[in-house]
Amino acid sequence: MHHEFLGLSLSDWTAIIAIASTFLGVLVKALTHSLETALTPLRMTIKELNDNIAKQEQLGSKREQMIQDNKMDIVAHTKELEDHERRISKLEDEK
């Protein structure tokens, strides 16, 4: 018994499917490789950007700590200045 579909035998269809599968496999592999090649610089740029953002966040944290330290120093110096002013005024009043 000879099986046919659209005028082609089973062995013809098997050969067509094998050739089409191989062609599609090669095409997908080529497209995947091309896409990977095209995206590699973009991935590297994104990594660099993420690293730069992380560094900026660290610097921002350090700057914020420095600002807080300076504010505490200003408060301490203000109290010291007020104490000196009070002592000078007291000495001036005694003379």
C-alpha positions as CSV (number, residue, x, y, z in Angstrom):
1,M,0.0,0.0,0.0
2,H,1.5,3.3,-1.1
3,H,0.5,6.4,1.1
4,E,0.4,9.8,-0.5
5,F,-0.6,13.2,0.7
6,L,-0.8,16.2,-1.8
7,G,0.9,14.0,-4.4
8,L,4.0,13.3,-2.3
9,S,4.8,9.9,-0.7
10,L,5.6,9.4,3.0
11,S,9.4,9.3,2.3
12,D,9.1,12.6,0.4
13,W,7.3,14.3,3.3
14,T,9.9,12.9,5.7
15,A,12.7,14.4,3.6
16,I,10.9,17.7,3.4
17,I,10.3,17.9,7.1
18,A,13.9,16.9,7.8
19,I,15.2,19.6,5.5
20,A,12.8,22.2,6.8
21,S,13.7,21.4,10.4
22,T,17.4,21.7,9.7
23,F,16.9,25.0,7.9
24,L,14.8,26.4,10.7
25,G,17.4,25.2,13.3
26,V,20.2,26.9,11.4
27,L,18.1,30.0,11.0
28,V,17.2,30.2,14.7
29,K,20.8,29.5,15.7
30,A,22.1,32.3,13.4
31,L,19.5,34.8,14.6
32,T,20.2,33.9,18.2
33,H,23.9,34.4,17.7
34,S,23.3,37.7,15.9
35,L,21.1,38.9,18.7
36,E,23.6,37.9,21.4
37,T,26.3,39.7,19.5
38,A,24.2,42.8,19.2
39,L,23.1,42.8,22.8
40,T,26.5,42.2,24.4
41,P,27.6,45.9,24.2
42,L,24.2,46.9,25.6
43,R,24.5,44.4,28.5
44,M,28.0,45.8,29.3
45,T,26.8,49.3,29.2
46,I,23.9,48.5,31.6
47,K,26.3,46.8,34.0
48,E,28.6,49.8,34.0
49,L,25.6,52.1,34.6
50,N,24.5,49.9,37.5
51,D,28.0,50.0,38.9
52,N,28.1,53.8,38.6
53,I,24.7,54.1,40.3
54,A,25.9,52.0,43.2
55,K,29.0,54.2,43.5
56,Q,26.9,57.3,43.5
57,E,24.6,55.9,46.2
58,Q,27.7,55.1,48.4
59,L,29.0,58.6,47.8
60,G,25.6,60.1,48.6
61,S,25.5,58.2,51.9
62,K,29.0,59.4,52.8
63,R,28.1,63.0,52.0
64,E,24.9,62.7,54.0
65,Q,26.9,61.4,57.0
66,M,29.4,64.3,56.6
67,I,26.5,66.8,56.6
68,Q,25.1,65.3,59.8
69,D,28.5,65.4,61.4
70,N,28.9,69.0,60.4
71,K,25.5,69.9,61.8
72,M,26.5,68.4,65.1
73,D,29.8,70.3,65.1
74,I,27.9,73.6,64.3
75,V,25.6,73.0,67.3
76,A,28.5,72.2,69.6
77,H,30.4,75.3,68.4
78,T,27.3,77.5,68.8
79,K,26.9,76.4,72.4
80,E,30.6,77.0,73.0
81,L,30.3,80.5,71.4
82,E,27.3,81.3,73.6
83,D,29.3,80.2,76.7
84,H,32.2,82.5,75.7
85,E,29.9,85.4,75.0
86,R,28.2,84.9,78.4
87,R,31.6,84.7,80.2
88,I,32.9,87.8,78.3
89,S,29.8,89.7,79.2
90,K,30.1,88.7,82.8
91,L,33.8,89.9,82.9
92,E,32.8,93.2,81.3
93,D,30.1,93.7,83.8
94,E,32.6,93.1,86.7
95,K,35.0,95.8,85.5
